Amino acid sequence: MAEENLRLREDLRQARLAAMLSREDRAELERLRALLSLPPLRERPGFAARVIAKRFGPQAVLKTFTVDKGYLDGAIVGTPVITENGVVGRILRSAPHASTVLMLTDPGFRLSVITQENRTPGILAGSSGSQRRLEVHYVSQTARIEAGDLLITAGVDGIFPKGIPVGMVTEVTPGNEILFQQVRAYPLVDLESLEEVILLQPGDSGPPLLDPLHDPVEPDPLLPLGLRTPPGGAATGESSGAAQGREKNGMPAEADDDMAP
């Protein structure tokens, strides 16, 4: 019974995640049915991580928590962190096998969002007050937005894919002396009771340590030809320059082998 219960919980989690991603696919299909050449939204590969430490309370400088995946596991800085209910935050710092996640309720968090109904854009930010409070900046006075609108990721920052639920608008106040409306919202994820999260990988690439590194060393054009350092390293340039100097003095290039102690 316990094994069956765990399997059903995992199936339910996967089904909720698939449903969350498919809602935006259907909305996009209805808007862009005539543009058949436009590819639909694609699911991003991800992997699970366990929350191993939390940092809450008035003494916490940042609203963060720690997961048991690091950059050796693919959790690099900037990696999106979500659950089946929506956005949690992003990787702020990464060690070999652990990472710090900055939650979307932190005042330093920024995310480009739009409303799912009217496609009204804005920049979502955390708040220094309540753990369940968000603010949406730069919403123009003429934009259509109201309480109850669902906020989703806009997909224009190159980090978060488009269409992931973020929060729900709770209050909209016209700005009397500013050019933008004052919009408040709350996150869809219960950040205080997180135990597991999902880390999203880039669409077509693996962890950065698996990518080949290119040698940044370039020959110095100001040095003589015999002393220029090739991309392979400085030792090659020194041996090449020494060999050319010996040839000019009438000595064979292999003289070092005979003269070595």
N, C-alpha and C positions, 0 to 999 in steps of 0.2 A: 504493500500500500504506500509506503514512504517513497519507494522508487517511482511508482506510477504518479504520485503527487508531484515529485520533482520534474518528471518528464512533461506532465501537463502544464506546469508553470512555465517551463522553457518554451513549449509550443505556443502558449498564450503570449509570451513576451515577443517571440518572433512574429506572430500574427499582428500584434499591435504595431510593431515597427513597420511591417509591410503595408498595413493600412494607412499609417501616417504618411509614408512616402507616396502612396498611390493617390491620395486625395489631391495633391498638387498636380500630379500627372493628368488626372481627369479634368481639372480646371484648365490646365494649359491646352489640352486637346480640344476643349470646347472653344477657347479663344482663337486658336491657331489652326483650325481644321483645314482652312484653305491652303495653308503653307505646309504641304506634305513633305517638303524637303527639309524642314527644320527637325532635327533630332529631338526626341522627348527627353525628359529628365532621366538620368541614369542613377541607379543606386551606387553609393560609394562603399567600397569594402571597408570593413571595420573589425575590431576585435575587442573583447571584453576586458575590463580591469576591475579590481576590487579596491574599495576605499579602505585604507589602512590607518589614516589619521585625519582629524578634523581640527579646524581653527575657527572658533566662534567667540562671541562675547565682545564687550566693550574694549577689552585690552588688545584685541587682534588688530594689527595694522592693516592687513588685507583679509578679505573674505576668501579663504582658500581651503583646500583639503588635499590630501596626498593619496595617490594610487600606486599600485604595485607593478607598474610598467614604466620602463625608461627608454632612452634613445636606442639602446641595443635591441629593444623589442619593437621599435618603430614609433614610439611616443616622443616625437620631436617637439620643439618649441613651436607653438601656434596650432597644434593639432586640435581639431574640434572635438568637444566632449558632449555627448548627448545621452538620453535614455529613450525608451519607447514613447515617452510623453512629450519630449521636446529638448530644447537646448539647455545644457548645464553650464558650459563655459569653454575655456580653452587652456591648453598647456602653457604655463608661465615659465617654469624652470624644469629642466630634465636632467636626471642623473642616469647612470648606466641601467639601473633596475628600479627606479622610482621617479615619480614626477609630481610636481605641484600644479594643481588646477586652479585657475582664477575663475571664480563663479561670476555669472552674469549680473549678480546683484552688487558686485563691488563697484565703487565710484569710478575706478579707472577702466572698467570694461566698456568697450564700444562695439556696436554691431549694427550694420545696415539692415533695416527691416522694411517691410511693406505690409499693409493690411490686406488680408486675403480677399475681402469683398470688393473694395474700391481701388486697390493697388496704390494706396497713398504711401509715399516713401517717408522715411525718417531715420534718425540715428538713435538707437536704443542705448541707454546708459544705466548703470546701477545707482543706488542711492546710499548715502552715508547713514541713513536712519534705519528703518525696518528691514529685516531680512527678506520680506515679501513685497518690496516696493521697487518699481522700475520707472524710468522716465524716458520719454521719446522727444528728442529735440529736433528743431528745424522743420517742423510741420507748419506749412504756410497757413495764413488766415483763411484762405479760400478752399483749403483741402477738405475733402469729405472724410471725416473720421468721427466716431461716436463711441460711447461706452458699449462694451460687448463685442467690439471688433476683434478678430483674431489676428495677432501679429505673427508673421513668418519671416524667415531669412530671405533677403533679396538676392543673394548669390552674386553680388558684384564686388566682393572683397577678395576673391580668390582663395578663401579659406573655407568658409561654410558653404555647402551646396544650397541651392535654392529650394525653398518650399518647406523647411523644417519649422514646426511650430515653436514659438518663443514665449509669448505671453498673451494676456487678455487685457484690453483697454478697460480701465475702471472709471476714469474721469477725464473730461475734456473741458478746459477753461480758455475762452478767448483771451489773447494777450492784448490788453488795452494800450500799453505803452511800448510794446515790442512788435516785431513783424511776424512772430510765430505764435501758434497756439501752445498752451501748456497741457501736455498729455501725460497721464500717469497710467501705469499698468502693473500687473503682478505676473510672476513667472508661472508657467504651467507645471513645472517640476517642483516637488517638495524637496528643497535642497537640504533640509535639516535631517531627513531620514534616508539619505542615500547610502546604499551598501555596494551596489555594482553600477558601473557606467559603461558606455560604449565609446571607443576612440575611433574616429574616422581617418582612414588613410587617404593620400592623394589618389586620384582616379587611375592613372596609368603608370605609377612608379612605386617602387618598394622603399624600404627604409634607406635613409641617405648613406649609411655606411656600406650598403651594397652597391652603390653607384661608383663607377671608376673615377678616380681623382686625376686631374690633368696637372702636369708639371708647370707651375707658373713661371719658372726661371726662363728668361729670354737673354740672348747674347747682348752684351753692352756695345753699342755701335761706336762709342768713343775710344775703346781699347783697340790696340793693334790686332790684326787678324790672328796672330799666333796666341794671343792672350785672351781672346773672347771666350767666355764661359758658355759651352753648349747647354741645351736643356737637360742633359744627363747629369750635370753636376760640375763643381769647380775643379775637381781633381783632373778631369779629362783635359780641361783647358790648360792647366799648368803643365801636364806632361807633354801636351802637344807643343806648347811654346818652348819648353826645354829641349824637345827633340829638334825643333827647327833651329834653335840656337846652336846646338852641337853640329848640325849639318853645315851651318854657315862657317863654323870653325874647322871644318874638315874632319870632324869626328863622326863615327857612325851613330845612328840613333839608338843602337843597342848597347852603348858604352856603359850605361848605368848598371846593367846586369854584371859586367865584368869588374866594375869598380866597387860594387857593393861589398861590404865586409861580411 
